Each structure stands twice: as structure tokens, then as C-alpha cells.
Amino acid sequence: MLTALRKQIFISLLAYIGQTTVGVSLAWSAPVLPKLQDLELTPLPDVITEAQASWVASLVYIGVILGPYIGSFISNSKGRRPALLVGGILTALGFIIMAFAHHLAVIFAARIVMGLGSGLLHLMNLVYLGEIASTNIRGILLTLTACFTPFGTFLIYAAAPFMSFQGSCWLGFAISVAYIFGTFFMPESPLFLVLNDQEDIAKDSLISLGRVDEINNVLAAGKDITTTSNIQDWLEIFTIKSNRRAISITLPLGVLQQMSGVITVVFFATTIFEIAGSSIQPHIATIIIGLTQFLASTITPWFIERVGRRSLLIFSTLFVSLSLAVLGVYFLLDRLDHASLPNIGWLPLLSLITCFLAFDLGFGIIPGTLCGEMFRANVRSTGTALSGTVSSSVGFIIVTTFGYMLPVIGADSCFFIYAFISALACVFSIFFVPETRGKSLIEIQDMLSK
């Protein structure tokens, strides 16, 4: 049994390498954009504008939106493992295209390809680990996935400032290749084998994973899934009351999460510190932010079952709003050239540390957790994909418009708007988000059906 447990942990660690590439891909723009705006460091003929910088950051969302659907098609037709392999290849391809880029259009294309891989991997790692892991450790292994995206963010934040533009690309490529190599040691999902009438191979796989007691459950689950109609799944999101309530909760939360601007800070962290004129060097501040995200994500699993989803979400959105408001005040004082500014050069960093601690303790993870709990089993992936598509589309707009908003309304107004939206998320959580802690999936469905 111990050997089988080690095998599950080993497989999970390989999947976490893929999740690390997601963090590297998404956050790559923050420490690298300043290089594209420096004539001595950029590989382009000219430096890019703030508006162009927004497109470099945001175009990854185009891929993130489409990636899960590509992954879903491949995983259902060819297998979970081939889908994971394709995700790794796409991220590696995006980084290698970027490494040889000498035109802005090529960088744009590379960011979309990186997004395709990231969106695919983010979905498929969760699906794959959920089908590989034993019931008693599934929650832990899935929750740990959320720790490795910020770990990738921290990694690129810490390394890229001390690398050339091409060096940051080769770092992402190296991690992607390590993941591609790792997929050859990852077995196919037992559930996929059952779905494709390979029950004997599925049983052998479950035995090797130490899941002998779960063989009958996996076989039964496979039979249930084969009778499900995809069209019916989409219809049931809107025709069944519990699913309607689930989408009415998870979709607004996902949209508000993107509109809060916290993701924008991830993509533009170094640029924001440069604009702020903080007393702390921008790249050092960015590294501290990345470390804060990673540490916060590692302690969230311990709070989410003890405090409760709703309470943690209310606390998180409240402090995200307050932190962003304080950052807005700093930028307002900066615009007014207030005399006190030299004495509070540390304030932007403190505000963003507080913001990310609060965000990763709730607002950053709970909307996704609720997707996994609130939808009925047969529409869980469909409902999650719908919420994710809409919220990612909004995120694309928010990140893209940031570069246009800065010169027009100023950084102070931008962060005041983000603070207000985070406050709306807090109000929404108070009045519309029910508590699911301690409830079984059946109890949650009963609650949502009333």
C-alpha cells in the first residue's frame, strides 16, 4: 500500500510540473515587459507602448479560453495522458517561438500558444488527478495543484529580472520539456480506460495504484458517464434549478474575481512598482509578491475546511478591496505630488502583500472550489467550463484595457475602480453565496434545489 501511495504522489508531482508551467506562462509578462520597454534589452526594433504591453500580457487569455475545449476533445477521444502531452508541447512551443521573436506580432502569437497550453493543462491536471487519486487523498492532491501555479509565478518573478529576454523564454521552455518528459511516466486514467471498454487494463491500473477497494466504484462510474448526452448536459445547466443556482453563483463570482484587477497586478507587477516610484526596487518587490502568493496558497487548504467557504470569501474580498483602495490612495498622493510621499515609499509593497494574502486565502480559489461542489455530477465539467470561459473573457478585457486606462484616468482611478468591484464581490458573497462546508454533494444539491 505504501508503494502504491508513493506512486500516486510521484504521478502527482509530475502533474505539478505542468501546473508550474501554467504559473510561469501566465506571469511571464510581469518581469519581462520592462525589458521590452528598454531599447538596450528588447529583441524588437523599437520599444513597445503601454497599450502594446497590455496586449502582450492579455493575449494569453485567448489561449486560456480555448485551451480547455481542445483538452476536453483530446481527453475524451484519445485519452487524458495524450491531452496532457499536447498541453506540454503547446507551452514549450510558445516559449521557443518567443525566444526567437524579433517582431511584436510573433510575440503576440507566442502568447496565444502559451495560453492554449496553460488553459489545457489547468483543466486536465485537475481532471487527471481526480481520476488517478484514491478517495482518501484526492482532496489533498487536488488542492495542492493550486499551490504550484503561484510557485511558477514566483519562479519567473525571481529568475527573469536577472536574465535576458531570451533567457526567460528558455527557462519556461526547459520546465515545459521537463513536464513533457514526465508525461511518459504517467499512466492513463483508469476511468478513461473503462469508458473505452478496456476494463481489464483499468483494473490492473487501479491495483497498481493501490485502489483495489475502488474498482467496482470506478467501473460503475464509467457506465454512468457513457449514458450521458453532451447536449443534455448543456440543457440541464439551465433547466434544473440546482444547476441554475450554481451558475448564478459561480459565474458572477468568477467575473468579479477577474474585474477586481488582482490578475492585472500579476501580469503587470513590475510595471506597477516602476510607476509607483516605490523606495523598493521594482524587481525585488515583484519577487516578494510572488513569494507571498506562493506562501498564501499553501496555507489556504488548512483554512478552507476550518473556517468555511462563505466566511473566508467575505473576509478575503473585504481585505482585497481595502488593500487596493490603499494603493489607489498612494497613487493619488503621487499624482498630487504630496509632501508625505517620500516617507511612505514602502506602502505599495505592503498594500499588494496584503492584497495577495487576502486574495489567495479565498477570492482566488473559492470560486473554483464552488464550481466543483455546486453543479450536478454530469454537468460539473460543462458548468465549470462555462463559468471559466465567461470569466476568462472578462479577464482578457480587463488586462487589455489596463494599458489604455493608465494614461487616461491614472493609476489611482484604476485601483479605486478595482477596489469598488472587490467590495461588490464582498456584498455578493454576503447575500448570495451559501455555505457548503461540511455538506455532502447530495446535501448541497438539496440546498440549491430549495
C-alpha positions, 0 to 999 in steps of 0.5 A: 500500500505504501508503494502504491501511495508513493506512486500516486504522489510521484504521478502527482508531482509530475502533474505539478510540473505542468501546473508550474508551467501554467504559473510561469506562462501566465506571469511571464509578462510581469518581469519581462515587459520592462525589458521590452520597454528598454531599447538596450534589452528588447529583441524588437526594433523599437520599444513597445507602448503601454497599450502594446504591453497590455496586449502582450500580457492579455493575449494569453487569455485567448489561449486560456479560453480555448485551451480547455475545449481542445483538452476536453476533445483530446481527453475524451477521444484519445485519452487524458495522458495524450491531452496532457502531452499536447498541453506540454508541447503547446507551452514549450512551443510558445516559449521557443517561438518567443525566444526567437521573436524579433517582431511584436506580432510573433510575440503576440502569437507566442502568447496565444500558444502559451495560453492554449497550453496553460488553459489545457493543462489547468483543466486536465491536471485537475481532471487527471488527478481526480481520476488517478487519486484514491478517495482518501487523498484526492482532496489533498492532491487536488488542492495542492495543484493550486499551490504550484501555479503561484510557485511558477509565478514566483519562479519567473518573478525571481529568475527573469529580472536577472536574465535576458529576454531570451533567457526567460523564454528558455527557462519556461521552455526547459520546465515545459520539456521537463513536464513533457518528459514526465508525461511518459511516466504517467499512466492513463486514467483508469476511468478513461480506460473503462469508458473505452471498454478496456476494463481489464487494463483499468483494473490492473491500473487501479491495483497498481495504484493501490485502489483495489477497494475502488474498482467496482466504484470506478467501473460503475462510474464509467457506465454512468458517464457513457449514458450521458448526452453532451447536449443534455448536459448543456440543457440541464445547466439551465433547466434544473434549478440546482444547476441554475443556482450554481451558475448564478453563483459561480459565474458572477463570482468568477467575473468579479474575481477577474474585474477586481484587477488582482490578475492585472497586478500579476501580469503587470507587477513590475510595471506597477512598482516602476510607476509607483516610484516605490523606495523598493526596487521594482524587481525585488518587490515583484519577487516578494509578491510572488513569494507571498502568493506562493506562501498564501496558497499553501496555507489556504487548504488548512483554512478552507475546511476550518473556517468555511467557504462563505466566511473566508470569501467575505473576509478575503474580498473585504481585505482585497478591496481595502488593500487596493483602495490603499494603493489607489490612495498612494497613487493619488498622493503621487499624482498630487505630488504630496509632501508625505510621499517620500516617507511612505515609499514602502506602502505599495509593497505592503498594500499588494502583500496584503492584497495577495494574502487576502486574495489567495486565502479565498477570492482566488480559489473559492470560486473554483472550489464552488464550481466543483461542489455546486453543479450536478455530477454530469454537468460539473465539467460543462458548468465549470467550463462555462463559468471559466470561459465567461470569466476568462473573457472578462479577464482578457478585457480587463488586462487589455484595457489596463494599458489604455486606462493608465494614461487616461484616468491614472493609476489611482482611478484604476485601483479605486475602480478595482477596489469598488468591484472587490467590495461588490464581490464582498456584498455578493458573497454576503447575500448570495453565496451559501455555505457548503462546508461540511455538506455532502454533494447530495446535501448541497444539491438539496440546498440549491434545489430549495 
